[in-house]
Amino acid sequence: MYIAMIVVFVLGYLAIALEHPLKIDKAASALVTGVVCWALYAAMEHFNVEHGYEHHLLEHLSEIASILFFLMGAMTIVETVDAHEGFAVITDRITTTKKIKLLWIIAILTFFFSAVLDNLTTSIVMVSLLRKLIKDKETRWMFAGIVVVAANAGGAWSPIGDVTTTMLWIGGQITASAIIVNIFISSLVCLLVPMIVLSFTMKGTVERPEKVTGIHTHEVQVNDRERKIIFFLGVAGLLFVPLFKTVTHLPPFMGMMLSLGVLWVVTERLHHAKEYHEKQQLLVISVLRKIDTASVLFFLGILLAVASLQSAGQLGQLANTLDNTIGTSEASGVYIVSMVIGLLSAIVDNVPLVAAAMGMYDIGGTGFFVTDGLFWEFLAYCAGTGGSALIIGSAAGVAVMGIEKIDFIWYMKRISLLAILGYLAGAGWYILETTLLR
């Protein structure tokens, strides 16, 4: 059963990657993979005296549900702003049609927004913006791929920008000030290298869509006051989430639900005097009916599958194998282990990999494993940015894939090499910096 779980996971992964040739939606493959992996784990546990699989499943389900509710809340807020044409507040100020200039604007905005919000929310917001700016699907996919790279790079240097960095911050492995100071330049290099390459290869201009290509068609017109109110309230709601988490120590999805509830109340009151057919598209209840449920279920399946491998021990064994094979008593070993974990996070979710690493090493130790030690800082960078190598390697990538329907193979051909070049360049900068300056 132990080996069978790995086989099922690999086959499910291939089915997701070959979604278009197989003509099977990735959400279906992910759900089957997740459930079958847990079924095999349950069958394996039946041979033990104590059955812990149900407890493990419910434990993981609480974490998975918090991510899914966070995703649904962020998508709903973004789409409500979209329904009110709120993104025109930004898009109307972006006047350039030159591809490379627009790409730099989008990438820099994404990089810094991701550090303040988080890479998942920022990706959802920026892809919604791209739909207002770019008509051609192939060009929009290219920009969306860079959004994934920029969002993950921006999230890596902020304690609230990526879930793994947040885990390390809460766990005491890193401090907020140290991660910002020591990882910022490496993360910036991770983005700049792909951008510089594209600056020499991407030419031409973009054509803006005549009509919005998003979920909403904007048949109902909103006035400028309503547009600005919902836009600024939506953005404030997203910015409020990390603040709410810092003050209350509640999970991020709670702050997202509060922001959504406030936005819901405001839209109801804002349009209460209008006729039903006029306000129907503008209310949150209508947006909720149009949320891409398939993407949420895809996320559920992927996270279930990874959680099963964590509970059954395959991921922990992998981490131990890395430690025993490479070793972490020298700085070179720390660099290699962290970089391997980063690249593995493109295949397997970075959360359980980082969790396994946190369980392997005691922060009360000495050397590379103290608070703000070499291992934890470099792990934060690698786990945060390595997932960009594949589109399903990060929460940001999964969200963008679901919204834009980006093909897995297309991403591998067009974006993966750029993302890996950026990842290696940022890692190289960190190693050079720590070797020479620290």
Sequence and secondary structure as in RCSB ss.txt:
>XXXX:A:sequence
MYIAMIVVFVLGYLAIALEHPLKIDKAASALVTGVVCWALYAAMEHFNVEHGYEHHLLEHLSEIASILFFLMGAM
TIVETVDAHEGFAVITDRITTTKKIKLLWIIAILTFFFSAVLDNLTTSIVMVSLLRKLIKDKETRWMFAGIVVVA
ANAGGAWSPIGDVTTTMLWIGGQITASAIIVNIFISSLVCLLVPMIVLSFTMKGTVERPEKVTGIHTHEVQVNDR
ERKIIFFLGVAGLLFVPLFKTVTHLPPFMGMMLSLGVLWVVTERLHHAKEYHEKQQLLVISVLRKIDTASVLFFL
GILLAVASLQSAGQLGQLANTLDNTIGTSEASGVYIVSMVIGLLSAIVDNVPLVAAAMGMYDIGGTGFFVTDGLF
WEFLAYCAGTGGSALIIGSAAGVAVMGIEKIDFIWYMKRISLLAILGYLAGAGWYILETTLLR
>XXXX:A:secstr
 HHHHHHHHHHHHHHHHTHHHHT  HHHHHHHHHHHHHHHHHHHHTTSSS  HHHHHHHHHHHHHHHHHHHHHHH
HHHHHHHHTTTTHHHHTT    BHHHHHHHHHHHHHHHHHHS HHHHHHHHHHHHHHH   HHHHHHHHHHHHHH
HHHHHHTSTTTSHHHHHHHHHTSS HHHHHHHHHHHHHHHHHHHHHHHHHH  SB    SS  SS    S   HH
HHHHHHHHHHHHHHHHHHHHHHH   HHHHHHHHHHHHHHHHHHHTTTS HHHHGGGSHHHHHHTS HHHHHHHH
HHHHHHHHHHHHTHHHHHHHHHHHHH SSSHHHHHHHHHHHHHHTTTS HHHHHHHHHHHS TTSSGGGSTT HH
HHHHHHHHHHGGGGSTTSSHHHHHHHHHH   HHHHIIIIIHHHHHHHHHHHHHHHHHHHHT 
